[in-house]
Amino acid sequence: MTNTMIIENARIVLADTVIESGYVVVDNGTIAEVGEGRAPERGYDFGGDLLLPGLVELHTDHIEAHVTPRPKVQWDTVAAVLSYDAQIATSGITTVLDSLRVWREEGAEEIDGQAAALSSAIDTARKAGLLRIEHFLHLRCEVPMPKVVEDAAALIGRPEVRLLSLMDHTPGQRQFRDPEKLRQYYRGKSGSNDAELDEMFARRIAHHAQYAAGNYVGLVELAAKHGTPLASHDDTTAEHVEEAVRDNVAIAEFPTTVGAAAALHAAGIKVMMGAPNLIRGGSHSGNVATAELARAGMLDLMSSDYVPSSLLMAALRLPFESDKYDLPAAVRTVSKTAAEAVGLTDRGEIAVGKRADLIQVHQAGEAVAVRGVWSGGRRVA
């Protein structure tokens, strides 16, 4: 027997146009028909609400907020994964790359990476059929950490790994060229005092000098061996851009300057910026604004980063921030383009033959609400 669903009376956002009033037929988890006007049979009436493809999130470390809800508090990992999965799903995200920190740092347990434990918890929840949406892995590799290549190698062979990013949060580098910004970040993140942070920063600077160059090469080679797309992180200088181009980086996460973003975009590297940055009107770290890059037509992807609901909000706001993006183009930054950047060609748009990852979105002025979420044709929220 087939499992057929019809959605009718919807404003459907396709990859390159909008059907103001139309319908979609889903058959066994796949989109079978997309049409304009009245549906061939009565179905689920959207009442004129938006029908969007399920959002695709490539970089969210929000899972950590569920595992460590307060400094020095560790929650059960599987329970944390389920809470996080529910919040992601109800934000309209149907495919997520869980961004796991791959590093171990002596004396910094509260901010230490827990990639192995969290990937195991995600796998446990998946095998038990407890997850609402599809989860893949994004290995966030802190390049100067002594054993980062070894730790990444232990995880990268898993089929769910879809992205490896090269990060460097050494004081004075990239996003934290101003070390005081890093100090403020970790005061809130870990509750550490200045003496503890002084010790950590000195250790990180020493690690950078000793390990960063060799680890960078090792991680690039590891990704190439496994065919895993690479992301750079916080590119700031011309040298950073040259490295990204040389090493076949696919995605540039959060470039910090207009110059770096322009050079990356010109080189064909997908530029990702934060959705919270767009919603807030600027970067919390004092770096370039998402809206500024959007107005220049240099924004390819957005990420919710630390606020899952921001992804949908930003996609719908983007056309009002820049005339370079109509509604379909804005939605592509959080769906089709994101999916294709990591080789997921079966989703990210409302088209015949694609996965029925769909969301119903109601707009009331500037407020937006997710009213329904389907993952592979199965309603999950």
C-alpha positions in Angstrom: 0.0 0.0 0.0 1.2 3.5 -0.7 1.3 6.3 1.8 0.0 9.4 0.0 -0.4 12.9 1.4 -1.8 16.0 -0.3 -1.1 19.5 0.8 -3.4 22.1 -0.7 -4.0 25.9 -0.6 -0.4 26.7 0.1 1.9 29.5 -1.0 4.8 27.3 -2.3 8.4 28.5 -2.4 10.2 26.6 -5.2 13.9 26.9 -5.9 13.4 29.8 -8.4 9.8 30.9 -8.1 6.8 31.1 -5.9 3.4 29.5 -6.6 1.0 31.8 -4.9 -1.7 29.1 -4.4 -0.9 25.5 -5.2 -0.6 21.9 -4.0 2.0 19.2 -3.4 1.4 15.4 -3.5 3.7 13.2 -1.4 4.0 9.5 -2.1 6.0 7.2 0.2 8.1 10.1 1.5 8.9 11.6 -1.9 7.4 14.6 -3.6 5.4 13.1 -6.5 3.6 16.2 -7.9 3.7 20.0 -7.6 0.9 22.0 -9.1 -0.8 25.4 -9.2 -4.4 26.0 -8.3 -6.8 23.5 -6.9 -5.5 20.1 -5.8 -6.8 17.0 -7.6 -8.2 15.7 -4.3 -8.9 17.3 -0.9 -5.9 17.3 1.4 -4.3 19.1 4.3 -5.4 22.7 3.9 -2.6 25.2 4.6 -5.0 28.1 4.6 -2.6 30.2 2.5 0.5 29.5 4.7 3.9 29.2 3.2 5.1 25.8 2.2 8.9 25.7 2.3 11.5 23.0 1.9 12.8 21.7 5.2 15.7 23.8 6.3 19.3 22.5 6.1 21.6 23.5 8.9 25.3 23.0 8.4 26.8 24.5 11.5 25.1 24.4 14.9 26.9 23.9 18.2 23.6 24.4 20.0 23.7 20.8 21.2 26.3 21.8 23.7 23.7 24.1 25.5 21.6 21.0 26.2 24.6 18.9 27.4 26.0 21.7 29.6 22.9 23.8 30.5 24.9 25.6 33.2 28.7 25.9 33.9 29.9 22.7 35.6 26.5 20.9 34.9 26.6 17.9 32.7 23.3 16.5 31.5 22.6 12.9 30.3 23.9 12.9 26.7 21.0 10.9 25.1 18.4 13.0 26.9 20.3 16.1 25.8 20.3 14.9 22.2 16.5 14.3 22.2 15.8 17.8 23.7 18.1 19.4 21.1 16.5 17.3 18.3 13.0 18.5 19.3 14.1 22.1 19.3 15.8 21.8 16.0 12.8 20.1 14.4 10.3 22.7 15.7 12.4 25.4 14.3 11.8 24.0 10.8 15.1 22.3 10.3 14.8 18.8 8.9 18.5 18.1 8.1 21.2 19.1 10.6 24.9 18.7 10.7 25.6 18.5 14.4 28.8 20.5 14.9 30.9 18.6 17.4 34.1 20.1 18.9 37.0 17.9 18.2 39.6 18.8 20.7 40.8 17.9 24.1 42.4 20.6 26.3 44.1 19.9 29.6 42.7 22.0 32.4 39.7 23.1 30.3 37.2 20.3 30.9 34.2 22.7 30.9 34.8 23.7 27.3 36.6 20.6 26.2 35.2 18.9 23.1 32.9 15.9 23.6 32.7 14.7 20.0 33.1 11.0 20.8 30.5 11.0 23.6 28.0 13.1 21.7 28.3 11.2 18.4 27.7 8.0 20.3 24.6 9.5 21.9 23.3 10.7 18.6 23.9 7.2 17.1 22.1 5.6 20.1 19.1 7.8 19.6 19.0 7.2 15.9 19.2 3.4 16.2 16.3 3.5 18.7 14.2 5.5 16.3 13.9 8.4 18.7 15.1 11.2 16.4 12.6 13.4 14.5 14.8 14.6 11.8 18.0 13.5 9.9 21.3 14.1 11.7 24.7 14.2 10.1 28.0 15.2 11.7 30.3 18.2 11.3 33.7 17.8 12.9 34.8 21.2 14.2 38.6 20.7 14.5 40.6 23.1 16.7 43.8 23.1 14.7 46.3 23.9 17.5 45.2 21.2 19.9 47.9 18.5 20.2 45.8 15.4 19.4 43.2 16.9 17.1 44.3 14.9 14.0 44.2 11.7 16.0 40.7 12.5 17.4 39.3 13.5 14.0 40.7 10.3 12.4 38.8 8.3 14.9 35.5 9.8 13.8 35.8 10.7 10.1 35.2 7.2 8.8 31.6 7.3 10.0 29.2 7.6 7.1 27.3 10.4 8.8 30.3 12.8 8.7 29.6 15.4 6.0 31.9 18.3 6.9 35.2 19.0 8.6 36.0 22.6 9.6 39.4 24.1 10.4 39.2 26.4 13.4 41.7 28.4 15.3 40.6 30.2 18.4 44.1 31.1 19.6 44.1 34.6 21.3 45.1 37.1 18.7 44.1 34.9 15.7 41.1 35.2 13.3 37.8 36.0 15.0 39.6 36.8 18.2 42.3 39.1 16.9 41.3 41.1 20.0 42.1 38.7 22.9 39.7 40.6 25.1 36.8 39.4 23.0 37.9 35.8 23.6 38.1 36.6 27.3 34.6 37.9 27.4 33.3 34.8 25.5 34.9 32.3 27.9 33.9 34.2 31.0 30.3 33.6 30.0 30.9 30.1 28.5 32.8 28.5 31.3 32.6 30.8 34.3 36.4 30.9 34.4 38.1 33.8 36.2 40.9 35.9 34.7 43.7 33.9 36.3 42.4 30.7 34.9 41.9 32.4 31.5 45.4 33.8 31.6 46.7 30.2 32.1 44.5 28.9 29.3 45.5 31.6 26.8 49.2 31.1 27.5 48.8 27.3 26.9 46.9 27.9 23.7 49.5 30.3 22.3 52.1 27.7 23.0 50.1 25.0 21.4 49.6 27.2 18.3 53.3 27.7 18.0 54.1 24.0 18.4 51.2 22.2 16.6 49.1 24.4 14.4 51.1 24.2 11.1 51.5 20.4 11.2 48.0 19.7 12.3 46.5 21.9 9.6 48.3 19.8 6.9 47.2 16.6 8.6 43.6 17.6 8.8 43.5 18.7 5.2 45.0 15.4 4.1 42.6 13.5 6.3 39.6 15.2 4.7 40.9 14.6 1.2 41.5 10.9 2.0 37.9 10.4 3.0 36.3 12.7 0.5 34.9 15.0 3.2 34.2 18.6 2.3 36.3 21.2 4.1 35.2 24.4 5.7 37.5 27.3 6.7 36.5 29.3 9.8 36.8 33.0 10.6 38.9 33.9 7.5 40.3 37.4 8.1 43.4 38.0 6.0 44.5 37.5 2.4 46.7 34.6 3.6 43.7 32.9 5.1 41.9 33.2 1.7 44.9 31.8 -0.1 45.0 28.8 2.2 41.3 28.1 1.6 41.7 28.3 -2.2 44.8 26.1 -2.2 43.2 23.4 0.0 40.0 23.2 -2.0 37.8 24.5 0.9 34.1 24.3 -0.1 32.6 26.5 2.6 33.9 29.6 4.3 32.2 29.9 7.7 31.8 33.4 9.1 34.6 35.4 7.4 35.3 38.4 9.6 36.0 41.1 7.0 34.4 42.3 3.8 37.7 41.9 2.0 38.1 38.2 3.0 34.4 37.5 2.1 34.7 39.1 -1.3 37.9 37.2 -2.2 36.4 33.9 -1.0 33.1 34.5 -2.9 35.1 35.4 -6.1 37.0 32.1 -5.8 33.8 30.1 -5.8 33.9 29.2 -2.1 30.4 29.3 -0.5 30.3 32.1 2.1 28.3 31.2 5.2 27.2 33.8 7.7 25.2 33.8 10.9 21.5 34.1 10.9 21.6 35.6 14.4 24.0 38.2 13.0 21.3 39.2 10.5 18.5 39.3 13.0 20.5 41.2 15.6 21.7 43.7 13.0 25.4 42.9 13.5 28.1 40.5 14.8 28.3 40.0 18.6 32.1 39.8 18.1 32.3 43.1 16.3 33.1 41.5 12.9 31.4 42.1 9.5 27.6 42.1 9.4 25.6 39.4 7.5 23.4 42.2 6.0 26.5 44.0 4.6 27.6 40.9 2.7 24.0 40.3 1.6 23.7 43.8 0.1 26.9 43.1 -1.8 25.5 39.8 -3.1 28.2 37.8 -1.4 26.1 35.7 0.9 25.6 32.1 -0.1 24.6 30.3 3.1 23.3 31.0 6.5 23.6 29.1 9.8 21.5 29.4 12.9 24.7 28.8 14.9 23.5 29.2 18.5 19.8 30.1 18.0 17.9 27.4 16.0 14.8 29.5 15.3 17.0 32.3 13.7 17.5 30.3 10.5 13.9 30.6 9.3 13.6 34.2 10.6 16.7 35.2 8.7 15.6 33.6 5.4 12.3 35.4 5.5 14.0 38.7 6.4 16.8 38.5 3.9 14.8 39.9 0.9 14.0 43.0 2.9 17.7 43.5 3.8 19.0 43.1 0.2 17.6 43.5 -3.2 20.0 40.8 -4.4 17.7 38.1 -2.9 14.1 37.5 -3.7 12.2 35.0 -1.5 13.3 31.8 -3.5 17.0 33.0 -3.4 16.8 33.7 0.3 15.3 30.3 1.0 18.0 28.6 -1.1 20.7 29.9 1.4 19.1 27.7 4.1 18.0 24.8 2.0 19.1 23.8 -1.6 22.5 25.5 -1.6 23.3 24.2 1.9 22.3 20.6 1.0 24.3 20.6 -2.2 27.4 22.0 -0.5 27.8 18.8 1.5 26.6 16.4 -1.3 23.0 15.9 -0.2 21.3 16.2 -3.6 18.1 14.4 -2.6 16.7 17.3 -0.6 16.6 21.1 -0.1 13.9 22.0 -2.6 10.3 21.3 -3.4 10.5 19.4 -6.6 9.3 16.1 -8.0 11.6 13.2 -6.9 13.0 15.0 -3.9 12.6 14.0 -0.3 9.4 15.3 1.3 11.1 17.5 3.9 8.6 20.2 4.2 7.5 22.9 6.6 4.4 25.0 7.1 5.1 28.6 8.1 2.6 31.1 9.2 3.4 34.8 9.1 1.8 37.5 11.2 3.5 40.8 10.4 7.2 40.3 11.2 6.5 37.3 13.4 6.8 33.8 11.9 5.7 30.5 13.4 6.3 26.9 12.3 3.0 25.2 12.2 4.0 21.8 10.8 7.2 19.8 9.9 7.5 16.7 7.8 10.7 14.7 7.5 10.7 12.3 4.6 6.9 12.6 4.4 6.5 11.8 8.1 5.0 14.5 10.3 7.5 15.2 13.2 6.2 18.5 14.6 
